[in-house]
């Protein structure tokens, strides 16, 4: 296996093993009733600074209005999203990406007749999600555990 060697300081070297993920091997986690999430990159895969994965939002469904303790980037893989970000609505089409600063309320709505699939990345391996309605905060990786 190929390793990448990173010089941390003049004395310490860190060896990092790259990881290749195949979507079909990643466990699906149901959230918000019918939304399906797959977490690819996190602390368990060796990441020290990010979490990323995909979320499939069925037709006429959405995720709750929420915000994070870190920045988030969301790329639309399939479908069209109605992105509500900081009380403004934006249309995001396949191939488009949005960047959301930390502590900015947002959600993704699928008001179309086909599934919406997004790829998201949090800029913190300890990212949290705070639900705007309930004001409850959870670590992303805890809420993505299979129940």
Order of alpha helices (4+ residues) and beta strands (2+ residues): beta-beta-beta-beta-beta-beta-beta-beta-beta-beta-beta-beta-beta-beta-beta-alpha
